């Protein structure tokens, strides 16, 4: 049975050479490489870099980032660095889901209004006759 490329242990043993960015990163938050520097090394623009980071993360790479004044990308050296990254991402995700919840609620109202508008349009076209 073939090993999964999503298996972190397999990845760390060199089974997935597709982790270009993860392999380039320094260890530790204090050694983080800036977005600009990483863009230059890889010949990517910022959008492309973020997409590549996301793709590697989705395949199991551990790529931490921070947004403080010495922000950038790095591989964690300890549980605290990984936990801080996790907490930061969790907070962002929570904020995104709250925004989606509000948008979904508003969309439901529009959908309901659209249903009412459709019925009114049908009544107007059919002279008030609506068939269920």
C-alpha positions as CSV (number, residue, x, y, z in Angstrom):
1,X,0.0,0.0,0.0
2,X,1.4,3.4,-1.0
3,X,2.0,6.0,1.6
4,X,-0.2,9.1,1.5
5,X,1.5,12.3,0.5
6,X,-0.7,14.0,3.1
7,X,0.9,11.9,5.9
8,X,3.1,14.3,7.8
9,X,5.6,11.6,8.9
10,X,6.0,10.6,5.3
11,X,6.5,14.2,4.3
12,X,9.2,14.8,6.9
13,X,11.0,11.8,5.7
14,X,11.4,13.4,2.3
15,X,8.5,11.7,0.6
16,X,7.1,14.9,-0.8
17,X,9.6,17.0,-2.6
18,X,6.8,19.3,-3.6
19,X,7.2,21.4,-0.5
20,X,9.5,24.0,-2.1
21,X,8.6,26.8,0.3
22,X,8.7,24.7,3.5
23,X,12.2,23.4,2.6
24,X,13.5,27.0,2.2
25,X,12.2,28.3,5.5
26,X,14.5,29.0,8.5
27,X,13.8,27.6,11.9
28,X,12.2,29.8,14.5
29,X,10.1,33.0,14.5
30,X,13.2,35.1,15.2
31,X,14.7,34.0,11.9
32,X,11.5,34.4,9.8
33,X,12.1,35.3,6.1
34,X,10.0,38.3,5.0
35,X,7.4,38.0,2.3
36,X,9.4,40.3,0.1
37,X,12.6,38.3,0.4
38,X,10.8,35.0,-0.2
39,X,9.1,36.5,-3.3
40,X,12.5,37.5,-4.6
41,X,14.0,34.1,-4.0
42,X,11.1,32.3,-5.7
43,X,10.3,34.9,-8.5
44,X,6.7,35.1,-7.4
45,X,4.4,38.1,-6.8
46,X,2.7,38.3,-3.4
47,X,-0.5,36.7,-4.6
48,X,1.4,33.8,-6.1
49,X,3.4,33.3,-3.0
50,X,0.3,33.3,-0.8
51,X,-1.3,30.8,-3.1
52,X,1.8,28.5,-3.1
53,X,2.0,28.7,0.7
54,X,-1.7,27.8,1.0
55,X,-1.3,24.9,-1.4
56,X,1.7,23.5,0.6
57,X,-0.2,23.9,3.8
58,X,-3.2,22.1,2.3
59,X,-0.9,19.2,1.5
60,X,0.4,19.1,5.1
61,X,3.4,21.4,5.2
62,X,4.0,23.2,8.5
63,X,4.6,26.8,7.4
64,X,4.1,29.4,10.1
65,X,3.8,33.1,9.6
66,X,3.5,36.1,11.7
67,X,2.5,39.7,11.0
68,X,4.4,41.6,13.7
69,X,7.0,44.2,12.6
70,X,9.5,41.4,11.9
71,X,6.9,39.3,10.1
72,X,7.5,36.6,7.7
73,X,7.5,32.8,7.2
74,X,9.3,30.2,9.3
75,X,9.2,26.6,10.5
76,X,8.4,26.4,14.2
77,X,11.1,25.2,16.6
78,X,8.8,24.6,19.5
79,X,5.3,24.0,20.7
80,X,4.8,27.7,21.7
81,X,5.6,29.0,18.1
82,X,3.3,26.5,16.6
83,X,0.6,27.2,19.2
84,X,0.8,31.0,18.5
85,X,0.5,30.4,14.8
86,X,-2.5,28.1,15.3
87,X,-4.2,30.6,17.6
88,X,-3.6,33.4,15.0
89,X,-5.1,31.3,12.2
90,X,-8.0,30.2,14.4
91,X,-8.8,33.8,15.2
92,X,-8.8,34.8,11.5
93,X,-11.0,31.8,10.7
94,X,-13.5,32.7,13.4
95,X,-13.7,36.2,12.1
96,X,-14.2,35.0,8.5
97,X,-17.0,32.6,9.6
98,X,-18.7,35.4,11.5
99,X,-18.6,37.6,8.4
100,X,-20.0,34.7,6.3
101,X,-22.8,34.1,8.8
102,X,-23.9,37.7,8.5
103,X,-23.7,37.6,4.7
104,X,-25.5,34.3,4.6
105,X,-28.3,35.8,6.7
106,X,-28.6,38.7,4.4
107,X,-28.6,36.4,1.4
108,X,-31.5,34.4,2.8
109,X,-33.4,37.7,3.2
110,X,-32.7,38.5,-0.5
111,X,-33.7,35.0,-1.5
112,X,-37.0,35.4,0.4
113,X,-37.5,38.8,-1.2
114,X,-36.7,37.3,-4.6
115,X,-39.4,34.6,-4.0
116,X,-41.9,37.3,-3.1
117,X,-40.9,39.4,-6.1
118,X,-41.1,36.3,-8.4
119,X,-44.7,35.6,-7.2
120,X,-45.6,39.3,-7.7
121,X,-44.1,39.2,-11.2
122,X,-46.1,36.0,-12.1
123,X,-49.3,37.5,-10.7
124,X,-48.8,40.6,-12.9
125,X,-48.1,38.6,-16.0
126,X,-50.9,36.1,-15.4
127,X,-53.5,38.6,-14.2
128,X,-53.2,37.4,-10.6
129,X,-53.4,33.7,-11.2
130,X,-50.7,31.7,-9.5
131,X,-50.5,27.9,-9.8
132,X,-48.7,25.9,-7.2
